[in-house]
């Protein structure tokens, strides 16, 4: 029997696993992952580096603390589980948008 919210491990002396969190906004373009605070910032950097870019040629998502690139729908689940969403933030069917995240997640260097 398993209870939601309780983590069980086979070895009780093993180190507890870290909760995966959203680390940054990300765009995947031509097989490369570009990261930044917000998607428009990343897109501007891609445009500067690749003048021949095509708007439909990239995938929006987020990079997690484990280095995974995830789409918006997976990202909102991760952010919710890691308690990274702003207080009272409603989850939409479209998934995570940067503005849904707490400011310290988006701009960790500016955290008080």
N, C-alpha and C positions, 0 to 999 in steps of 0.2 A: 504494500500500500504506500502511495506517495502523496504527500501533502504539498500543495502549491506554496512556494516561498521557502521551503525547507530543502536545503542542499544536502544530499547524502553522498558520502564518498566510501569507496571500498576500503581505504586505509585511513583510519581516523588520525594517524600521526602525519599524514601527508600535508604539505602546505596547501592552504585553501587557494582555489583558483581566483584570479582577479576577474571582476566583472568587466566585460567588454563595454567600452564607451565610445562615443563619437569623438574623434580627435580633430577633424577639420572637414570643411566642405571640400569636394573633389570633383574633377571632371576627367573622364577618360577620353583621350584624343590620340588617334593613330597608335593605339596600344600603350601609350604612356599615361601615367596618372599624374595630374597636376593638382596641387592642393593650395588652399588659402583660407582666409576667414569667411569670405562669401563668394558665391558662384560668379557674379559679375566681375569681381576682381580677377578671378582665375581666367575667365573668358578674355578679358583685356590683355592679360599676359600671353595667352595663346595667340591672339590676333597679332600682337607685336612680334612674336617669334615665328609665326607662320602666316605671312600675308595671303597665302593661297587657301586658307582654311575655308571650310564649308560649314554653315550653321548646323546642318543635319549630321555632321560628321563627328559629334561627340556625345558622350553619355554623362548625365548629371548623377551625382551621388555623394557619398561621404566616405572618408577614410576612418577606420576604427582604430582603437588603441592596440589592436593586434595586427594592424597593417592590412586589413581586408578592405577592399573597395565594395561598398554595398549601395544598392539603389535607394531611392527615397522611402519606399515602403518598408524595407528591412531596417533602414536607419531610424525610423520613428519608433519602431519596437525596441531597438537597442537603447535609444535615448530615454524612452519611457522607463525601461527596466533599470537604467542607471541613474534615474532621477535627475536627468539633465534638462528637462523641459521647464519652461517658465511656469510659475504658479498659475493655475487655472487654465493653462493652454489646452485647447481642444484639439484632438487628433483628427485630421482630415483623411479622406480616402486616398488623396494624392500622395500622402506620405509626409516626410519631414522637409521643412523649409528652415533655413538658418535662423530666421527671425523667431522660430518657435523655441530655440535654445536659450538657456540662461546666458547672460552676457559673459560670464567667466568661462563658458565653454567656447564661445566664438572668439573672444579676445583674452586668452589666458595670461598674457603678459600685462594686461591692465587690471587684473584681479586685485582687489583691495586687501 
